[in-house]
């Protein structure tokens, strides 16, 4: 990074963070190394979050992850008389330890992961010691993460910025340098699961090219030249593999990454494997086979993992950071700002508490102003129906719609998924709640043309101020190419978040679809997991398919005031809207229900559901060999409806398949018996007609 580039970075930082001075500057072209750092730091909620380019800065950082690693390294230093008293030291967000040395080697020491490893008793968590040096990055001290954890300088140890500026960081002891060299061969590469999933999707998403298509004279890769120039690649390609196909593939991946730096794709690597005698057998069904039968086979997950590891190895060894060493930045008065604790975000207790701002609610006790929320609900649960009523309540300032104080304010409703559906639901809700559209016209704006987050923010700023902004839905608004990518989904949410900072401090709610097959206990937004970590809360709306009673609550994450579940009646309303034949339309409208009414409605629906299940169980018990078509005709429903009902009965443990027949389980027979007994009691309670009246 040149002086001009560094100055531009500093200027941008000052502009975006109210004149604050950055303590450290770093950059890298290693996208793998920066991935976790970028996902962990929240640029909207923390005043800083810099990574340090350890290579250009001449730093040699020992990274101890886990209690075992910390204890082992302390003992190692004691046994070898290594004095750490002058070393800057940082306690990491996970309880680990960063120890900083200066590296004066003529040839910079390369970053290495997995110099030593420990597994926890359950075999899941791995602790260890890594080295961050040339080609690496480390998180700067005083960095705050989204969950409040911090990379904190250890009290009593040297300040990193001051020690760096004064060149007083101790040099790497020779004994430590030798230990790193001796253990480098044991080092492994950690690969992010999201990166693997992304690469695997690339391999699965298109046909793997043939070997001939990717090498010259047809393709872009001059493999023959690479073989002649690279003895290690040639040895890996021609090796006589004796059983260890995984190691052979990894060796080939590493040498291909070095032979074609930045050029090779995961699909091309797969094409090389198709011609590589040591690769083993490609088997897409590998993971479904017994462990013993998996030997000598590989699938797209193996391809993605090996390719990602090879790319990381290449960047760690041959592509050191292109960033500047972190530097102390001078303020306008010429004073060194890096050593000032106030500039590092440190505040006194009184200063910190004085910044308290009273909570302001959009919907009293439920929705806070200036917060970013998701609202997750399955299709058909009533997301748009409920949000239409909420938007009307805010625009009109109507407390009775949700039974809570609702101050009047302006609304921006972004209807990106289905504007036509939203239009009729909005008009029906206004009629049901007796809200005149003309009376709230100035308070209600609709955006039904898709905009990217930046353009959306500008629209909101120009047409505001607003008290509420609704995005319906998150999935429709998202313009990335991978909605499961933590990086892409989080960037989308970060792009939406500035709306909460606009004049009016609007609440922003993004309607979201849940993960596939979600039940009422798994209502989290479909997409990268970083989304849930980023937003202030995730509202949920759950309504059984055959029910009119929906429950508004929260799940997964919720910052702020908690509240009890809110019951809503989402049932049909005969609106004045007409269809093409002049008939009035029945449309769903969300209306508040008190607890007693909701409990009574649920009990009635449960009784009805039991009766329906009982009829199906009775029909199956009478004709266990009946096909799905016959059952659908018997019960008077469509074939898909019959399939759904049979699947539900099986999932509930009431029905099983045995020798090609559907049979009732013990639980199914018990439920049928209970239903028949209840029906008998009901019929017995009905008085018989007098014959004289027949």
C-alpha positions as CSV (number, residue, x, y, z in Angstrom):
1,X,0.0,0.0,0.0
2,X,1.5,3.4,-1.0
3,X,1.4,6.5,1.2
4,X,-1.3,7.9,-1.0
5,X,-3.5,4.8,-0.7
6,X,-2.9,4.7,3.1
7,X,-3.9,8.4,3.4
8,X,-7.1,7.6,1.4
9,X,-8.0,4.8,3.8
10,X,-7.4,7.0,6.8
11,X,-9.5,9.8,5.3
12,X,-12.4,7.4,4.6
13,X,-12.1,6.0,8.1
14,X,-12.3,9.4,9.7
15,X,-15.3,10.3,7.6
16,X,-17.3,7.2,8.4
17,X,-16.5,7.2,12.2
18,X,-17.0,10.8,13.3
19,X,-13.3,11.8,13.0
20,X,-11.9,8.9,15.0
21,X,-8.3,8.0,14.2
22,X,-7.4,4.4,13.2
23,X,-4.8,2.8,15.4
24,X,-3.8,0.1,12.9
25,X,-3.9,-0.4,9.1
26,X,-3.6,-3.7,7.3
27,X,-4.6,-5.2,4.0
28,X,-4.1,-8.5,2.2
29,X,-4.9,-10.3,-1.0
30,X,-5.5,-13.5,0.8
31,X,-9.3,-13.9,0.8
32,X,-9.1,-17.1,2.8
33,X,-7.2,-15.4,5.6
34,X,-9.5,-12.5,5.9
35,X,-12.8,-14.4,5.7
36,X,-13.3,-15.1,9.4
37,X,-12.0,-11.7,10.4
38,X,-14.5,-10.0,8.1
39,X,-17.4,-12.1,9.4
40,X,-16.6,-11.5,13.0
41,X,-16.3,-7.7,13.1
42,X,-19.4,-5.5,12.8
43,X,-18.5,-2.2,11.1
44,X,-21.7,-0.5,12.1
45,X,-21.6,-1.3,15.8
46,X,-17.9,-0.9,16.6
47,X,-15.7,2.1,16.0
48,X,-12.8,0.0,14.7
49,X,-11.8,-3.5,13.7
50,X,-8.4,-3.7,12.0
51,X,-6.3,-6.7,11.0
52,X,-2.6,-6.4,11.1
53,X,-0.5,-7.5,8.1
54,X,2.1,-9.5,10.0
55,X,4.5,-10.0,7.0
56,X,5.1,-6.4,5.9
57,X,5.1,-5.2,9.5
58,X,8.0,-7.6,10.3
59,X,6.0,-9.3,13.1
60,X,6.2,-12.9,14.3
61,X,3.0,-13.6,16.3
62,X,2.5,-16.8,18.2
63,X,-1.3,-17.6,18.4
64,X,-2.3,-19.9,21.2
65,X,-5.9,-21.1,20.8
66,X,-7.3,-22.9,23.9
67,X,-6.2,-23.4,27.5
68,X,-4.0,-26.4,26.6
69,X,-2.1,-24.3,24.1
70,X,-1.7,-21.4,26.5
71,X,-0.4,-23.6,29.3
72,X,2.0,-25.5,27.0
73,X,3.5,-22.4,25.6
74,X,4.1,-20.8,29.0
75,X,6.0,-24.0,30.1
76,X,7.9,-23.9,26.8
77,X,9.0,-20.4,27.5
78,X,10.0,-21.2,31.1
79,X,12.0,-24.2,30.1
80,X,13.9,-22.3,27.3
81,X,14.4,-19.0,29.3
82,X,12.3,-17.0,26.9
83,X,11.5,-13.6,28.4
84,X,8.0,-12.4,27.5
85,X,8.0,-9.3,29.8
86,X,8.7,-6.8,26.9
87,X,6.4,-8.6,24.3
88,X,3.0,-7.0,23.5
89,X,0.4,-9.6,24.5
90,X,-3.3,-9.9,23.7
91,X,-6.0,-12.1,25.2
92,X,-8.2,-13.2,22.3
93,X,-12.0,-13.3,22.1
94,X,-12.0,-17.1,22.8
95,X,-9.6,-16.9,25.8
96,X,-6.5,-17.6,23.7
97,X,-3.2,-15.7,23.6
98,X,-1.3,-13.6,21.0
99,X,2.4,-13.0,21.7
100,X,4.2,-10.5,19.5
101,X,7.9,-10.7,18.5
102,X,9.8,-8.8,15.8
103,X,11.2,-10.9,12.9
104,X,14.5,-9.7,11.5
105,X,15.2,-12.8,9.3
106,X,16.8,-12.1,5.9
107,X,14.1,-14.3,4.4
108,X,10.7,-13.6,6.2
109,X,9.3,-16.5,8.1
110,X,6.1,-17.9,6.6
111,X,2.8,-18.2,8.4
112,X,2.1,-21.8,9.6
113,X,-1.1,-23.3,11.1
114,X,-1.2,-26.3,13.3
115,X,2.3,-26.3,14.7
116,X,0.8,-28.2,17.7
117,X,-2.7,-29.5,18.2
118,X,-4.9,-30.8,21.0
119,X,-8.4,-32.3,20.7
120,X,-11.0,-31.9,23.4
121,X,-12.5,-35.0,25.1
122,X,-15.5,-35.0,22.8
123,X,-13.2,-34.8,19.8
124,X,-14.9,-31.8,18.4
125,X,-12.9,-28.7,19.4
126,X,-9.3,-28.4,18.4
127,X,-6.9,-26.2,20.3
128,X,-3.4,-25.5,19.0
129,X,-0.6,-23.1,18.3
130,X,-0.3,-21.2,15.0
131,X,2.2,-18.7,13.7
132,X,1.2,-15.5,12.0
133,X,4.0,-14.1,10.0
134,X,4.7,-13.5,6.3
135,X,1.5,-14.1,4.3
136,X,-0.7,-13.8,7.4
137,X,-3.0,-11.5,9.2
138,X,-3.9,-11.2,12.9
139,X,-6.7,-9.2,14.6
140,X,-5.5,-6.0,16.2
141,X,-6.0,-5.5,20.0
142,X,-9.1,-3.6,21.2
143,X,-11.2,-5.1,18.4
144,X,-14.8,-5.7,19.4
145,X,-16.8,-8.5,17.9
146,X,-20.5,-8.5,17.2
147,X,-21.3,-10.6,20.3
148,X,-19.4,-8.2,22.6
149,X,-16.2,-10.3,23.0
150,X,-12.9,-8.5,22.5
151,X,-9.3,-8.9,21.6
152,X,-7.9,-7.1,24.7
153,X,-4.4,-6.1,25.5
154,X,-3.2,-7.9,28.6
155,X,-2.8,-5.5,31.5
156,X,0.8,-4.8,32.4
157,X,2.2,-5.9,29.0
158,X,3.8,-3.6,26.4
159,X,1.4,-1.5,24.3
160,X,1.6,-2.9,20.7
161,X,1.4,0.4,18.8
162,X,3.8,2.2,21.2
163,X,6.3,-0.7,21.1
164,X,6.1,-0.9,17.3
165,X,6.6,2.8,16.8
166,X,9.6,2.8,19.2
167,X,11.0,-0.5,17.7
168,X,11.2,-2.1,21.1
169,X,9.4,-5.3,20.3
170,X,11.8,-8.2,21.2
171,X,13.3,-10.2,18.4
172,X,12.2,-13.8,17.9
173,X,14.4,-16.1,20.2
174,X,16.4,-18.5,18.1
175,X,15.1,-21.5,20.1
176,X,11.5,-20.5,19.2
177,X,12.5,-20.0,15.5
178,X,14.0,-23.5,15.5
179,X,10.9,-25.0,17.2
180,X,8.7,-23.5,14.5
181,X,11.0,-24.9,11.8
182,X,11.0,-28.3,13.3
183,X,7.2,-28.5,13.6
184,X,6.3,-26.8,10.3
185,X,5.9,-30.1,8.6
186,X,3.1,-31.0,11.0
187,X,1.2,-27.9,10.2
188,X,-2.3,-28.3,8.7
189,X,-4.6,-25.9,7.0
190,X,-8.0,-25.0,8.4
191,X,-10.6,-24.4,5.8
192,X,-13.8,-22.5,6.4
193,X,-16.9,-24.7,5.9
194,X,-18.7,-21.9,4.1
195,X,-15.9,-21.7,1.6
196,X,-16.0,-25.5,1.0
197,X,-19.8,-25.3,0.5
198,X,-19.4,-22.5,-2.0
199,X,-16.7,-24.4,-4.0
200,X,-18.7,-27.5,-3.9
201,X,-21.7,-25.7,-5.3
202,X,-19.4,-24.5,-8.2
203,X,-18.4,-28.1,-8.9
204,X,-21.9,-29.4,-8.6
205,X,-23.5,-26.6,-10.6
206,X,-22.0,-27.3,-14.0
207,X,-20.5,-30.2,-15.8
208,X,-16.9,-30.9,-15.0
209,X,-14.8,-30.1,-18.1
210,X,-12.7,-32.8,-19.6
211,X,-9.0,-32.8,-19.2
212,X,-8.4,-32.0,-22.8
213,X,-10.7,-29.0,-22.6
214,X,-8.6,-27.2,-20.0
215,X,-5.1,-27.8,-21.2
216,X,-3.4,-26.3,-24.3
217,X,-3.8,-26.2,-27.2
218,X,-7.6,-26.0,-26.5
219,X,-7.7,-24.8,-22.9
220,X,-5.9,-22.1,-20.9
221,X,-3.5,-24.2,-18.8
222,X,-0.1,-25.2,-20.3
223,X,0.2,-28.4,-18.3
224,X,3.0,-29.9,-20.4
225,X,5.2,-26.8,-19.7
226,X,4.3,-27.0,-16.0
227,X,5.4,-30.6,-15.8
228,X,8.7,-29.9,-17.5
229,X,9.5,-26.9,-15.3
230,X,8.2,-28.3,-11.9
231,X,9.9,-31.5,-10.8
232,X,7.6,-31.7,-7.7
233,X,4.5,-31.4,-9.8
234,X,5.8,-34.1,-12.2
235,X,6.6,-36.4,-9.3
236,X,3.1,-36.0,-7.8
237,X,1.5,-36.6,-11.2
238,X,3.6,-39.7,-12.0
239,X,3.6,-41.1,-8.4
240,X,2.8,-44.7,-7.9
241,X,0.1,-44.4,-5.2
242,X,0.0,-47.3,-2.8
243,X,-3.4,-47.0,-1.2
244,X,-3.3,-43.4,0.2
245,X,-5.3,-41.7,-2.5
246,X,-6.2,-38.8,-0.3
247,X,-2.6,-37.8,0.3
248,X,-1.9,-38.2,-3.4
249,X,-4.7,-35.9,-4.4
250,X,-3.6,-33.3,-1.8
251,X,-0.1,-33.4,-3.0
252,X,-1.3,-32.9,-6.6
253,X,-3.6,-30.0,-5.5
254,X,-0.8,-28.2,-3.7
255,X,1.6,-28.4,-6.7
256,X,-1.2,-27.4,-9.2
257,X,-1.9,-24.4,-7.1
258,X,1.8,-23.4,-7.3
259,X,2.0,-24.2,-11.0
260,X,-1.1,-22.1,-11.9
261,X,-1.3,-19.4,-9.2
262,X,-4.7,-17.7,-9.2
263,X,-5.7,-19.4,-12.5
264,X,-7.0,-22.8,-11.4
265,X,-10.7,-23.3,-10.6
266,X,-12.2,-26.1,-8.5
267,X,-13.9,-27.5,-11.6
268,X,-10.5,-27.6,-13.4
269,X,-9.0,-29.4,-10.4
270,X,-11.7,-32.0,-10.7
271,X,-10.9,-32.4,-14.4
272,X,-7.2,-33.1,-13.5
273,X,-8.4,-35.7,-11.0
274,X,-10.3,-37.5,-13.7
275,X,-7.0,-38.1,-15.5
276,X,-4.9,-38.7,-12.4
277,X,-4.2,-42.4,-11.8
278,X,-3.6,-41.8,-8.1
279,X,-6.9,-40.0,-7.5
280,X,-9.0,-43.1,-6.7
281,X,-12.6,-43.5,-7.9
282,X,-15.0,-40.6,-8.2
283,X,-18.2,-41.6,-6.4
284,X,-21.0,-39.0,-5.8
285,X,-22.6,-41.5,-3.5
286,X,-19.5,-42.0,-1.3
287,X,-21.0,-40.5,1.9
288,X,-23.9,-42.9,1.8
289,X,-21.6,-45.9,1.9
290,X,-20.2,-47.7,5.0
291,X,-16.9,-46.3,6.2
292,X,-14.9,-49.2,4.9
293,X,-16.4,-48.9,1.4
294,X,-15.5,-45.2,1.2
295,X,-11.7,-46.0,1.0
296,X,-10.2,-45.2,-2.4
297,X,-13.2,-43.1,-3.4
298,X,-13.7,-39.3,-3.5
299,X,-16.7,-37.0,-4.1
300,X,-17.3,-33.3,-4.7
301,X,-16.8,-32.4,-1.0
302,X,-13.3,-34.0,-1.2
303,X,-12.6,-32.0,-4.3
304,X,-13.7,-28.7,-2.7
305,X,-11.8,-29.3,0.5
306,X,-8.6,-30.3,-1.2
307,X,-8.8,-27.4,-3.6
308,X,-9.5,-24.8,-0.8
309,X,-6.6,-26.2,1.3
310,X,-4.2,-26.0,-1.6
311,X,-5.2,-22.4,-2.3
312,X,-4.7,-21.4,1.3
313,X,-1.3,-23.2,1.4
314,X,-0.3,-21.2,-1.7
315,X,-1.3,-17.9,-0.3
316,X,0.3,-18.6,3.1
317,X,3.6,-19.5,1.4
318,X,3.9,-17.5,-1.8
319,X,1.5,-14.5,-1.7
320,X,2.3,-12.4,1.4
321,X,0.1,-9.5,2.2
322,X,0.1,-6.6,-0.1
323,X,-0.9,-4.3,2.7
324,X,1.0,-1.7,4.7
325,X,2.4,-2.5,8.1
326,X,0.2,-0.9,10.7
327,X,1.3,2.6,11.5
328,X,0.8,5.2,14.2
329,X,-1.4,7.9,12.6
330,X,-0.9,11.6,13.5
331,X,-3.8,13.8,14.5
332,X,-4.3,17.3,13.3
333,X,-2.1,18.6,16.2
334,X,0.7,16.4,15.1
335,X,0.5,14.2,18.3
336,X,0.8,10.5,18.0
337,X,-2.7,9.1,18.4
338,X,-2.0,5.4,18.5
339,X,-0.8,5.4,22.1
340,X,-3.7,7.4,23.5
341,X,-6.2,5.1,25.3
342,X,-9.0,7.6,24.6
343,X,-8.5,7.1,20.9
344,X,-8.6,3.3,21.4
345,X,-12.2,3.7,22.6
346,X,-11.5,3.6,26.4
347,X,-14.1,5.6,28.4
348,X,-14.6,6.1,32.1
349,X,-17.6,4.5,33.8
350,X,-19.4,7.9,34.1
351,X,-18.7,8.7,30.4
352,X,-20.0,5.3,29.3
353,X,-23.2,5.4,31.4
354,X,-23.8,9.0,30.3
355,X,-24.4,7.8,26.8
356,X,-27.5,5.9,27.8
357,X,-30.5,6.7,25.5
358,X,-34.0,5.9,26.7
359,X,-35.6,3.2,24.6
360,X,-38.3,4.4,22.2
361,X,-40.9,2.0,20.9
362,X,-42.7,1.8,17.6
363,X,-45.1,-0.8,18.9
364,X,-45.0,-0.5,22.7
365,X,-43.0,-3.2,24.4
366,X,-42.4,-5.1,21.1
367,X,-40.7,-3.1,18.4
368,X,-37.9,-0.7,19.2
369,X,-37.0,2.3,17.1
370,X,-33.7,2.4,15.1
371,X,-33.4,-1.4,15.1
372,X,-33.0,-3.9,12.3
373,X,-35.2,-7.0,12.6
374,X,-36.1,-10.0,10.5
375,X,-39.6,-11.5,10.7
376,X,-39.5,-15.2,9.8
377,X,-42.5,-17.3,8.9
378,X,-43.4,-20.1,6.5
379,X,-45.3,-19.4,3.4
380,X,-49.0,-19.1,4.3
381,X,-48.4,-18.1,7.9
382,X,-49.5,-14.5,7.3
383,X,-46.3,-12.5,7.1
384,X,-47.6,-10.0,4.5
385,X,-51.1,-10.0,6.1
386,X,-49.6,-9.1,9.5
387,X,-47.2,-6.6,8.2
388,X,-49.9,-4.8,6.2
389,X,-51.9,-4.3,9.5
390,X,-48.8,-3.2,11.3
391,X,-48.0,-0.6,8.6
392,X,-51.5,0.7,8.7
393,X,-51.5,0.9,12.5
394,X,-48.3,3.0,12.4
395,X,-49.4,5.3,9.5
396,X,-52.8,6.0,11.3
397,X,-51.4,5.9,14.9
398,X,-54.0,3.3,15.9
399,X,-53.4,1.6,19.2
400,X,-56.4,-0.7,18.9
401,X,-55.0,-2.7,15.9
402,X,-52.5,-4.5,18.0
403,X,-53.8,-3.6,21.5
404,X,-50.6,-1.6,22.2
405,X,-49.6,2.1,22.1
406,X,-48.6,2.8,18.5
407,X,-47.3,6.3,17.9
408,X,-48.2,7.7,14.5
409,X,-45.4,7.9,11.9
410,X,-44.6,7.6,8.3
411,X,-44.1,4.1,6.7
412,X,-42.0,2.9,3.7
413,X,-43.2,-0.5,2.5
414,X,-40.9,-2.2,0.0
415,X,-43.1,-4.8,-1.7
416,X,-40.6,-6.8,-3.8
417,X,-41.9,-10.3,-3.7
418,X,-45.5,-9.9,-4.8
419,X,-46.9,-6.3,-5.0
420,X,-50.3,-7.5,-6.4
421,X,-50.8,-9.7,-3.4
422,X,-49.8,-7.0,-1.0
423,X,-52.1,-4.5,-2.7
424,X,-55.3,-6.5,-2.1
425,X,-54.2,-7.5,1.5
426,X,-53.5,-3.9,2.3
427,X,-56.8,-2.6,1.0
428,X,-58.7,-5.4,2.8
429,X,-56.9,-4.7,6.1
430,X,-57.6,-0.9,5.8
431,X,-61.3,-1.7,5.3
432,X,-61.4,-4.3,8.2
433,X,-59.7,-1.9,10.6
434,X,-61.8,1.1,9.3
435,X,-58.8,3.1,8.2
436,X,-59.4,5.6,5.4
437,X,-56.6,5.3,2.8
438,X,-57.0,9.0,1.9
439,X,-56.4,10.0,5.5
440,X,-53.0,8.3,5.7
441,X,-51.8,8.8,2.2
442,X,-49.1,11.3,3.2
443,X,-47.9,8.8,5.8
444,X,-47.6,5.7,3.6
445,X,-45.2,5.2,0.7
446,X,-44.7,2.0,-1.3
447,X,-41.6,1.0,-3.3
448,X,-42.5,-1.9,-5.6
449,X,-39.4,-1.7,-8.0
450,X,-36.4,-3.7,-6.8
451,X,-33.5,-1.6,-5.6
452,X,-30.1,-2.7,-4.3
453,X,-29.4,-1.7,-0.6
454,X,-27.4,1.4,-1.5
455,X,-30.2,2.7,-3.8
456,X,-32.8,1.7,-1.3
457,X,-31.1,3.7,1.5
458,X,-30.9,6.8,-0.8
459,X,-34.7,6.4,-1.6
460,X,-35.5,6.2,2.1
461,X,-33.3,9.2,2.8
462,X,-34.8,11.4,0.1
463,X,-38.5,10.5,0.7
464,X,-38.2,10.3,4.5
465,X,-38.3,10.7,7.4
466,X,-39.9,7.4,8.4
467,X,-40.8,5.6,11.6
468,X,-41.1,2.2,10.0
469,X,-39.5,0.5,6.9
470,X,-40.6,-2.9,5.8
471,X,-38.8,-5.1,3.2
472,X,-41.1,-7.9,1.9
473,X,-39.2,-10.1,1.5
474,X,-35.5,-10.4,2.3
475,X,-35.1,-13.2,-0.2
476,X,-36.7,-11.1,-2.9
477,X,-34.6,-8.1,-2.1
478,X,-31.3,-10.1,-1.9
479,X,-29.3,-9.6,-5.2
480,X,-26.3,-11.9,-4.5
481,X,-25.7,-15.2,-6.3
482,X,-25.6,-17.3,-3.1
483,X,-28.2,-16.8,-0.4
484,X,-26.3,-19.3,1.8
485,X,-23.1,-17.3,1.7
486,X,-22.4,-15.7,5.1
487,X,-20.4,-13.0,3.5
488,X,-23.0,-12.0,0.9
489,X,-26.0,-12.1,3.2
490,X,-24.2,-10.2,5.9
491,X,-23.1,-7.6,3.4
492,X,-26.7,-7.3,2.3
493,X,-27.9,-6.7,5.9
494,X,-25.0,-4.2,6.4
495,X,-26.3,-2.4,3.3
496,X,-29.8,-2.2,4.8
497,X,-28.8,-1.2,8.3
498,X,-28.0,2.5,7.5
499,X,-31.8,3.1,7.1
500,X,-32.1,2.7,10.9
501,X,-29.7,5.7,11.3
502,X,-31.7,8.1,9.1
503,X,-33.7,10.9,10.4
504,X,-36.7,9.6,12.3
505,X,-34.7,6.5,13.5
506,X,-37.0,4.1,11.7
507,X,-37.4,0.4,12.7
508,X,-36.6,-1.8,9.8
509,X,-38.3,-5.2,9.5
510,X,-37.3,-7.7,6.8
511,X,-39.9,-10.4,6.2
512,X,-38.0,-13.7,5.7
513,X,-38.6,-17.2,4.7
514,X,-37.3,-19.9,7.0
515,X,-34.9,-22.7,6.3
516,X,-36.4,-25.6,4.3
517,X,-38.7,-27.8,6.3
518,X,-38.7,-25.6,9.4
519,X,-41.2,-26.3,12.2
520,X,-42.3,-23.8,14.8
521,X,-39.1,-24.3,16.8
522,X,-36.8,-23.6,13.9
523,X,-38.0,-20.3,12.5
524,X,-34.7,-18.7,11.6
525,X,-34.2,-16.8,8.3
526,X,-33.1,-18.8,5.3
527,X,-29.6,-17.7,4.3
528,X,-26.1,-17.4,5.7
529,X,-25.9,-17.9,9.5
530,X,-24.1,-14.5,9.8
531,X,-27.5,-12.8,9.1
532,X,-29.0,-13.9,12.4
533,X,-25.9,-12.8,14.2
534,X,-26.0,-9.3,12.6
535,X,-29.7,-8.3,13.1
536,X,-31.0,-7.0,16.4
537,X,-33.7,-9.6,16.6
538,X,-35.7,-12.2,14.7
539,X,-39.5,-12.0,15.1
540,X,-41.4,-15.1,14.2
541,X,-45.0,-15.8,13.1
542,X,-46.3,-19.3,13.3
543,X,-49.7,-20.5,12.1
544,X,-50.6,-24.2,11.6
545,X,-51.8,-24.8,8.1
546,X,-55.4,-25.5,9.1
547,X,-55.6,-22.9,11.8
548,X,-56.7,-19.2,11.8
549,X,-54.7,-18.4,15.0
550,X,-51.1,-17.1,14.5
551,X,-48.5,-16.5,17.2
552,X,-46.2,-13.5,17.0
553,X,-43.0,-13.9,19.1
554,X,-39.2,-14.1,18.6
555,X,-36.6,-16.9,18.2
556,X,-32.9,-17.4,17.7
557,X,-31.8,-13.9,18.8
558,X,-33.4,-10.9,20.3
559,X,-31.7,-7.7,21.6
560,X,-33.9,-5.5,23.8
561,X,-37.1,-5.8,25.7
562,X,-38.7,-9.3,25.7
563,X,-42.4,-9.8,25.4
564,X,-45.0,-12.6,25.8
565,X,-46.3,-14.3,22.7
566,X,-49.0,-12.3,20.9
567,X,-52.0,-14.1,19.4
568,X,-53.5,-12.9,16.1
569,X,-56.6,-14.0,14.3
570,X,-55.7,-14.3,10.6
571,X,-59.0,-15.3,9.0
572,X,-61.0,-14.3,6.0
573,X,-62.8,-11.0,5.7
574,X,-65.5,-10.2,3.1
575,X,-64.1,-7.1,1.6
576,X,-65.7,-4.7,-0.8
577,X,-63.2,-5.6,-3.5
578,X,-64.8,-7.4,-6.4
579,X,-63.5,-10.0,-8.8
580,X,-64.0,-9.9,-12.5
581,X,-67.5,-11.4,-12.1
582,X,-68.6,-8.8,-9.6
583,X,-68.3,-11.1,-6.5
584,X,-66.9,-9.8,-3.2
585,X,-63.5,-11.2,-2.3
586,X,-62.7,-12.9,1.0
587,X,-59.2,-11.9,2.0
588,X,-57.1,-12.6,5.1
589,X,-56.7,-9.9,7.7
590,X,-54.7,-9.9,10.9
591,X,-56.6,-8.9,14.1
592,X,-55.4,-9.0,17.7
593,X,-56.9,-11.8,19.9
594,X,-56.9,-11.9,23.7
595,X,-55.5,-15.0,25.4
596,X,-58.8,-16.5,26.3
597,X,-60.2,-16.2,22.7
598,X,-57.0,-17.6,21.3
599,X,-57.0,-20.6,23.7
600,X,-60.6,-21.3,22.9
601,X,-60.0,-21.2,19.1
602,X,-56.9,-23.4,19.4
603,X,-58.8,-26.0,21.5
604,X,-61.6,-26.1,18.9
605,X,-59.1,-26.5,16.0
606,X,-57.4,-29.3,17.9
607,X,-60.7,-31.1,18.3
608,X,-61.4,-30.7,14.6
609,X,-58.0,-31.9,13.7
610,X,-58.4,-35.0,15.9
611,X,-61.6,-35.7,14.1
612,X,-60.0,-35.5,10.7
613,X,-57.1,-37.7,11.7
614,X,-59.5,-40.2,13.2
615,X,-61.4,-40.4,9.9
616,X,-58.2,-41.2,8.0
617,X,-57.1,-43.7,10.6
618,X,-60.5,-45.4,10.4
619,X,-60.4,-45.6,6.6
620,X,-56.8,-47.0,6.6
621,X,-57.7,-49.6,9.3
622,X,-60.6,-50.8,7.1
623,X,-58.5,-51.0,3.9
624,X,-54.8,-51.3,4.6
625,X,-54.0,-52.3,1.0
626,X,-55.8,-49.2,-0.5
627,X,-53.6,-47.1,-2.8
628,X,-53.1,-43.4,-2.3
629,X,-55.5,-42.8,-5.2
630,X,-58.2,-44.9,-3.6
631,X,-57.8,-43.2,-0.3
632,X,-57.9,-39.7,-1.9
633,X,-61.3,-40.7,-3.5
634,X,-62.6,-42.3,-0.3
635,X,-61.8,-39.1,1.7
636,X,-62.9,-36.7,-1.0
637,X,-59.5,-34.9,-1.3
638,X,-56.9,-34.4,-4.0
639,X,-54.1,-36.8,-4.4
640,X,-51.4,-34.2,-3.2
641,X,-53.7,-33.5,-0.1
642,X,-53.9,-37.3,0.5
643,X,-50.1,-37.6,0.2
644,X,-49.6,-34.7,2.7
645,X,-52.1,-36.3,5.2
646,X,-50.5,-39.7,5.0
647,X,-47.0,-38.2,5.5
648,X,-48.2,-36.3,8.5
649,X,-49.7,-39.4,10.1
650,X,-46.5,-41.3,9.5
651,X,-44.4,-38.4,11.0
652,X,-46.7,-38.4,14.1
653,X,-46.0,-42.1,14.6
654,X,-49.6,-43.1,14.0
655,X,-49.0,-45.0,10.7
656,X,-46.4,-47.3,9.4
657,X,-45.7,-49.4,6.3
658,X,-45.4,-53.2,6.7
659,X,-45.2,-55.7,3.8
660,X,-46.5,-53.1,1.4
661,X,-49.5,-52.3,3.6
662,X,-50.3,-49.3,5.7
663,X,-51.0,-50.3,9.3
664,X,-51.9,-48.4,12.4
665,X,-49.2,-48.3,15.1
666,X,-50.1,-48.8,18.7
667,X,-50.2,-45.0,19.1
668,X,-52.5,-44.8,16.0
669,X,-54.9,-47.4,17.3
670,X,-55.0,-45.6,20.7
671,X,-55.8,-42.3,19.0
672,X,-58.5,-43.9,16.9
673,X,-60.0,-45.5,20.0
674,X,-60.0,-42.2,21.9
675,X,-61.6,-40.3,19.0
676,X,-64.3,-43.0,18.6
677,X,-65.0,-42.8,22.4
678,X,-65.2,-39.0,22.3
679,X,-67.5,-39.1,19.3
680,X,-69.8,-41.7,21.0
681,X,-70.1,-39.5,24.1
682,X,-71.0,-36.5,21.8
683,X,-73.7,-38.5,20.0
684,X,-75.1,-39.8,23.3
685,X,-75.4,-36.2,24.5
686,X,-77.6,-35.3,21.6
687,X,-81.4,-35.8,22.4
688,X,-83.2,-38.0,20.0
689,X,-86.0,-36.6,17.9
690,X,-89.6,-37.4,19.0
691,X,-91.2,-39.7,16.4
692,X,-94.2,-37.5,16.3
693,X,-92.1,-34.8,14.7
694,X,-90.7,-37.0,11.9
